[in-house]
């Protein structure tokens, strides 16, 4: 089991997501929940395709954190 970072962004009236450690693995939908569901499926298919091609699965290396900035 591996934990890949997924970034979610508001894109106009929709949402998009991508996994920095999995180039080209993206999803978009009307809600965050739908986007997460599609992204979960996209990551699974992405990793499955790599395995079928005999390519080693990338190790998760991207990290994220939030910073509280007094304004």
N, C-alpha and C positions, 0 to 999 in steps of 0.2 A: 504494500500500500504506500502510495506517495501523496504528498500534499502539495499541489501546485497553486501558486497565487493567481487569482483571477481579479482583474480590474474591471469595475463597472462604471460606466459613464452615462450621464444624461445626454441624449443626442436629439435635440429638439423636443418633440413630444414622445420620443421613444427612448429605449436604453440599449446600449451596446456593451459587450464584454470581450476581453481578450486575456490570454495567458502569456505573459512575457517569456516564459521558458519554453513555450510551444509555438514557434513562429507560424503565423497564418491561421491559428486556431481561434476563431471568433464566433460570436453569436449576437443577434439583436432581436428585440421584440418590443411589445407595447408596455410591458411592466417588468420590474426587477425580477419578480418571481418567475415569469415566463422566460426571461433572459437567462436566469440561473439554470432552469430546467434544460433549455437548449444548449447552454454551455457545458453542462454535465454530460450531455449526449455527445457534443462535439469533441470534448476531451477524450471520452471513451473511444470514439471512432478514430481519432487521431492516433492514440496510443496503440490501438488494435492494428492500424495500417502500418505503423512503424514496426511492430512485432512481426507482422506477416512478411515484411520486407527484410527482416533480419537485422534491423537497425536497433542498437541499444536504446532503451528508453532514457530520455534526458533526466538527469538528477535535478530536482527543484533547487534553484539557487537564488531566485528573486525574493526579496523580503519587502515588507511595507510596514509603516507605522504612521500614526497620526501625531501631529504636534499641536499642542495648545499654545496659541500666541495671544498674549494680552493686547487687545486693541481698544 
